[in-house]
Amino acid sequence: DVQLQASGGGLVQAGGSLRLSCAASGFTLNDYAIGWFRQAPGKERDGISCISSSGDSTWFANSVKGRSTISGDNAKNTVYLQMNSLKPEDTAVYYCNVIIMRSHGTDTYWGQGTLVTVSS
């Protein structure tokens, strides 16, 4: 059964850092690309980062570019998003997702989300 578990959020002061984790079960991460999204209250869910199945290609939204890194640990079947120099506007629920192709379409799987709160 495909499942994603996001963790690592919490309360942090502006300028601090967090490492978010996305642990996968039911599939092997090195076969699929993984995306990170975030959603602040009253706002749309925005993509902020993704990593290719091999880990060789990454992408970051301008809002987090330069202060974030994304990486994968195949042995732990986990993808990490390291966020530094956090700002109050980073406050949101952070989700990871994967899209898996099936015979008749695609299935999108979301982790439950982990809350990041950045105080000023």
Beta strands, then each sheet from edge to edge (+ up, - down):
strand 1: 3-7
strand 2: 10-13
strand 3: 18-25
strand 4: 34-39
strand 5: 46-51
strand 6: 58-60
strand 7: 68-73
strand 8: 78-83
strand 9: 92-102
strand 10: 105-110
strand 11: 114-119
sheet 1: 1+ 3- 8+ 7-
sheet 2: 2+ 11+ 9- 4+ 5- 6+
sheet 3: 2+ 11+ 9- 10+
end
